[in-house]
Amino acid sequence: MQPGTVEAGQAGLAALALRLLEREPPRGPVMEPGRYQPGSLPACLARLCRPDVPADGPALASLCLKYAFAYVHPDRAHEDVSLEEATLLCGRFVRRRSGCRSLEGRDALRRLLLHHGFALQMLLDLPKTVHLLAALLAGTPRTDPGRPFLGCDLGSGTGILLLGQHLLARRRGWEATSLWGVEHLPHVAAQADGLLRSLGVGRVLSGDATVSAIYNNLPQGNLACLTNETLPSRGRRLYKEPFPRISAALFASLGKRLAGAVFLPEAVWVADRQGRSWLRLAPENAFAGEGPGKPARLYYMADVELGGRRFPADGTGEEHAGLLAPPWREALGRRW
């Protein structure tokens, strides 16, 4: 057998092996067709900025799907994306590692889905994302309404919570906003920054939110809103994610400028392994504390407070689970 024939045979075997790994995504639309709202991303955003328009689960879930599509396909951000196209994107994302028929020959798209996988996973867990957005929109900033609405999102990922801050500001009557995100992965920061700038929402900086100096880039004035969901899963030690270090740097740098801000989460509950010692971490203690013999960062993640209610961290979004069609709930429900 000629060398070229051997190499061709090996390549064919490799292709067949990869094909064996392929699985098709769940069948059917990701949302019920009657609940998915029509319109382009900018049109849906403008509609939800009006306080007389209900920011209910279907509206927020539709916004998130359109935003995810625009994040992956920024050249189509102003199109009215159909539910079929949004579902196709979700299917490709779910099968980005093992492959599927709709990803064949789309190597650049598959690389983007892989390289932005963590950020997109957070966004596309629609029940949890909608829960976070709804809790954010229930907040009431206590800052001067005569000054621009200054907001910051730490660990921004796709920037979806900055979009939520934009909605909060508009629905509460602010016309002028200054919204800033910090994301440590440069390629994710660049993608989110480009999309949010095109929507006229805000900016995402590439940087380390655990370093106090990063906050010197913020405009002057008191913050109206601060979001930071860099939390570990329930049952993991708090230090496994940068939430404690970000909080320490944030409060050391901004201090009293945070006094009137809406926070998301509003509080975090951590416990020792036995569940006998609990700490509530909130703005009033700079999301820090110490229990018997050890600091909060060594405690285990347990609960969060959102919209004035306390939930187990892994229970976030449960009341919105019905937004996803049943076959998609397990595939996309992996935020924390």
Residue pairs with C-beta under 8 A, 6 or more apart in sequence:
18 99
19 99
21 98
21 99
22 95
22 98
22 99
22 100
22 101
23 95
23 98
23 100
24 91
24 95
24 100
24 101
25 90
25 91
25 92
25 94
25 95
25 100
25 331
26 91
26 94
26 325
26 327
26 328
26 331
27 327
28 87
28 325
28 327
29 36
29 83
29 84
29 87
29 325
30 65
30 83
30 86
30 87
30 90
30 126
30 324
30 325
30 328
30 332
31 58
31 61
31 62
31 65
31 83
31 86
31 126
31 323
31 324
31 325
32 325
33 83
35 58
35 61
35 62
35 323
36 58
36 61
36 62
36 65
36 83
36 86
37 44
37 58
37 59
37 62
38 80
39 47
39 80
40 66
40 77
40 78
40 79
40 80
40 81
41 63
41 66
41 67
41 69
41 70
41 77
41 78
41 81
41 199
42 77
42 78
42 199
43 80
44 59
44 62
44 63
44 66
45 63
45 163
45 166
45 167
45 199
45 201
47 53
48 55
48 59
48 60
48 63
48 167
48 171
49 166
49 167
49 170
49 171
50 170
50 171
51 171
51 172
51 173
53 59
55 133
55 134
55 137
55 167
55 171
57 130
57 134
57 320
57 323
58 323
60 129
60 130
60 133
60 134
61 126
61 130
61 320
61 323
63 163
64 123
64 124
64 126
64 129
64 130
64 133
64 160
65 81
65 83
65 86
65 89
65 90
65 126
66 81
66 86
67 123
67 158
67 160
67 163
67 195
68 86
68 89
68 90
68 120
68 123
68 124
68 158
69 76
69 81
69 85
69 86
69 89
70 76
70 77
70 81
70 195
71 116
71 120
71 123
71 158
71 191
71 192
71 195
72 89
72 109
72 112
72 113
72 116
72 120
73 89
74 191
74 194
74 195
74 198
77 195
77 198
77 199
88 102
90 124
90 328
90 331
90 332
91 100
91 102
92 100
92 102
92 103
92 106
92 109
92 110
92 113
93 113
93 117
93 120
93 124
94 331
94 332
95 103
96 103
96 110
96 113
96 114
96 117
97 114
99 110
103 109
103 110
113 120
115 187
116 158
116 187
116 188
116 191
118 157
119 157
119 158
119 185
119 188
119 192
120 158
121 334
121 335
122 129
122 157
122 158
122 160
122 229
122 335
123 129
123 157
123 158
123 160
124 332
125 317
125 332
125 333
125 334
125 335
126 317
126 320
126 323
126 324
126 332
127 317
127 318
127 319
127 320
127 321
127 323
127 324
127 329
127 333
128 316
128 317
128 320
128 333
128 335
128 336
129 160
129 317
129 335
130 317
130 320
130 323
131 306
131 316
131 317
131 319
131 320
132 161
132 164
132 229
132 264
132 306
132 316
133 160
133 161
133 164
133 167
134 307
134 320
135 264
135 265
135 266
135 306
135 307
136 161
136 164
136 165
136 167
136 168
136 225
136 227
136 262
136 264
137 164
137 167
137 168
137 171
138 307
138 308
139 168
139 225
139 262
139 264
140 172
140 262
141 149
141 168
141 172
141 224
141 225
141 260
141 261
141 262
142 259
142 260
142 261
143 149
143 150
143 221
143 222
143 223
143 224
143 260
143 261
144 222
145 173
145 174
147 176
147 221
147 222
148 174
148 176
148 177
148 178
148 219
148 221
149 165
149 168
149 169
149 172
149 174
149 176
149 177
149 178
149 179
149 224
149 225
150 177
150 178
150 179
150 218
150 219
150 221
150 222
150 223
150 224
150 225
151 162
151 165
151 168
151 169
151 177
151 178
151 179
151 180
151 202
151 223
151 224
151 225
151 226
151 227
152 179
152 180
152 181
152 182
152 215
152 218
152 223
152 225
152 226
152 227
153 159
153 161
153 162
153 165
153 179
153 180
153 181
153 182
153 226
153 227
153 228
154 181
154 182
154 209
154 226
154 227
154 228
154 230
154 246
154 250
155 182
155 183
155 184
155 209
155 228
155 229
155 230
155 242
155 246
156 162
156 181
156 182
156 183
156 188
156 189
156 192
156 204
157 183
157 188
157 192
158 188
158 191
158 192
158 195
159 181
159 183
159 192
159 193
159 195
159 196
159 201
159 202
159 204
161 227
161 229
161 264
162 179
162 180
162 181
162 192
162 196
162 201
162 202
162 204
162 227
163 196
163 199
163 201
164 227
165 177
165 179
165 202
165 225
165 227
166 177
166 179
166 201
166 202
168 225
168 262
169 177
169 179
169 224
169 225
170 177
174 224
177 201
177 202
178 202
178 219
179 196
179 201
179 202
179 203
180 202
180 203
180 204
180 205
180 217
180 218
181 189
181 192
181 193
181 196
181 202
181 203
181 204
181 205
182 204
182 205
182 207
182 208
182 209
182 214
183 189
183 192
183 204
183 205
183 206
183 207
184 206
184 207
184 208
184 209
185 206
186 206
189 204
189 205
189 206
189 207
190 206
192 204
193 203
193 204
193 205
196 202
196 203
196 204
197 203
205 214
205 217
207 214
207 217
208 214
209 228
209 230
209 242
209 246
209 249
209 250
210 242
210 245
210 246
210 248
210 249
211 249
212 249
212 250
212 252
212 253
213 253
214 249
215 249
215 250
215 253
215 254
216 253
218 254
221 257
222 256
222 257
222 258
222 259
222 260
222 261
223 254
223 257
223 258
223 260
223 261
224 260
224 261
224 262
225 261
225 262
225 263
225 264
226 250
226 258
226 261
226 262
226 263
226 264
227 263
227 264
228 243
228 246
228 247
228 250
228 263
228 264
228 265
229 264
229 265
230 241
230 242
230 243
230 246
231 238
231 241
231 243
231 265
231 268
231 301
231 304
231 313
231 336
232 238
232 240
232 241
232 243
232 301
232 336
233 301
233 313
233 314
233 336
234 300
234 301
234 302
234 303
234 312
234 313
234 314
234 336
235 300
235 301
235 302
236 300
236 301
237 297
237 298
237 299
237 300
237 301
238 244
238 268
238 270
238 296
238 297
238 298
238 299
238 300
238 301
239 245
239 297
239 298
243 268
243 287
244 287
244 288
244 296
244 297
247 281
247 286
247 287
247 288
248 286
248 288
250 258
251 258
251 286
251 287
251 288
258 283
261 283
263 282
263 283
264 306
265 304
265 305
265 306
266 282
266 305
266 306
266 307
266 308
267 280
267 281
267 282
267 304
267 305
267 310
268 280
268 281
268 282
268 287
268 301
268 303
268 304
268 305
269 278
269 279
269 280
269 281
269 302
269 303
269 304
269 305
269 310
270 278
270 279
270 281
270 296
270 299
270 300
270 301
270 302
271 277
271 278
271 279
271 299
271 300
271 302
272 291
272 292
272 299
272 300
273 300
277 291
277 292
277 299
278 291
278 302
279 289
279 290
279 291
279 296
279 299
280 289
281 287
281 288
281 289
281 296
282 305
288 295
288 296
289 295
289 296
290 296
291 299
301 313
302 312
302 313
303 310
303 311
303 312
303 313
304 310
304 311
304 313
304 316
305 311
306 316
311 318
313 336
314 336
316 335
316 336
317 333
317 335
321 329
321 333
324 332
324 333
